Amino acid sequence: MDERIQKALEASNFRLNLLNTKENLRIKFDTMITVAINGGFFKATRELITFVQLVLDKGSTSIVLIDENDNPIEIKDLENFLEDLLDKYFQATNFYNSEYTRLKRARSTTEQFAEIMKEA
């Protein structure tokens, strides 16, 4: 096979692997921000964290929220729920940042990328 074609194929495969790895990383992040409480599942998003903090600031200690499956879930201890949301969010974003940083470094050579793929 022509050397140029071989290099183009390798570059294409590298790019495809990089995109797949980024997508898998994003899926893992989405899984890591999930908080389960009272039979419901919530994603620890900035919006939900801010909303729960606002409700707490208004003096409420409990609330009914609609979870990811569109089910109404009563949250009786909002302070504890907010702590859980923040813990999940920061753990997931720190993980995402460290793995994404590794991916950015891997873009420089396919050997580094292959090394990261073996570790994942």
C-alpha positions in Angstrom: 0.0 0.0 0.0 1.2 3.5 -0.8 2.8 5.2 2.2 0.7 8.3 2.0 -2.5 6.2 2.0 -1.2 4.2 5.0 -0.5 7.5 6.9 -3.9 8.9 6.0 -5.6 5.7 7.2 -3.6 5.8 10.5 -4.6 9.4 11.0 -8.2 8.7 10.3 -8.2 5.7 12.7 -6.6 7.9 15.3 -9.2 10.6 14.9 -12.0 8.1 15.1 -10.6 6.5 18.2 -10.2 9.9 19.8 -13.8 10.9 19.1 -15.0 7.6 20.5 -12.9 8.0 23.6 -14.3 11.5 24.1 -17.8 10.3 23.7 -17.2 7.5 26.2 -15.7 9.9 28.6 -18.8 12.2 28.4 -21.1 9.2 29.0 -19.1 8.2 32.1 -19.3 11.8 33.3 -23.1 11.8 32.8 -23.3 8.5 34.8 -21.1 9.9 37.6 -23.3 13.0 38.2 -26.4 10.8 38.9 -27.8 11.0 42.4 -30.3 8.5 43.6 -32.7 9.4 46.4 -36.1 8.2 47.5 -36.5 6.0 44.4 -35.7 8.8 42.1 -32.7 9.7 39.9 -31.4 13.2 39.5 -28.4 14.6 37.5 -26.3 16.9 39.6 -26.3 19.8 37.1 -25.4 23.4 37.9 -29.1 24.3 37.3 -30.4 21.8 39.8 -27.7 22.7 42.4 -28.6 26.4 42.0 -32.4 25.7 42.3 -32.0 23.6 45.4 -29.8 26.3 47.0 -32.4 29.0 46.1 -35.2 26.9 47.7 -33.0 26.5 50.8 -32.3 30.2 50.9 -36.0 30.8 50.9 -36.3 28.8 54.1 -37.8 25.5 52.8 -36.4 22.3 54.1 -38.3 19.9 51.8 -39.6 20.0 48.2 -41.1 17.8 45.5 -38.9 17.6 42.4 -39.4 15.8 39.1 -36.6 13.3 38.5 -34.9 12.2 35.3 -37.8 9.7 34.6 -40.4 12.4 35.1 -41.5 11.0 38.5 -42.4 13.4 41.4 -40.0 12.7 44.2 -40.3 14.2 47.7 -37.0 15.4 49.1 -37.4 15.8 52.8 -33.8 16.9 53.7 -32.8 19.5 51.2 -29.5 20.4 52.9 -28.3 16.8 52.7 -29.5 16.5 49.1 -27.6 19.6 48.2 -24.4 18.2 49.7 -24.9 15.0 47.7 -25.4 17.0 44.5 -22.3 19.0 45.1 -20.2 16.0 46.0 -21.2 14.1 42.8 -20.8 17.2 40.7 -17.3 18.0 41.9 -16.1 14.4 41.8 -17.4 14.0 38.2 -16.0 17.3 37.0 -12.6 16.6 38.5 -12.5 13.2 36.9 -13.6 14.6 33.6 -11.0 17.3 33.7 -8.1 14.9 34.5 -9.1 12.5 31.8 -9.8 15.2 29.2 -6.3 16.7 29.9 -4.8 13.2 29.3 -6.7 13.1 25.9 -5.4 16.5 24.9 -1.8 15.4 25.5 -2.5 12.2 23.5 -3.4 14.1 20.4 0.3 14.8 19.9 1.2 11.2 19.0 -0.7 8.0 18.3 1.6 6.1 20.7 0.5 8.1 23.6 -3.1 7.7 22.6 -2.6 3.9 22.4 -1.1 3.9 25.9 -4.1 5.8 27.3 -6.5 3.4 25.6 -4.7 0.4 27.3 -5.1 2.1 30.7 -8.8 2.9 30.2 
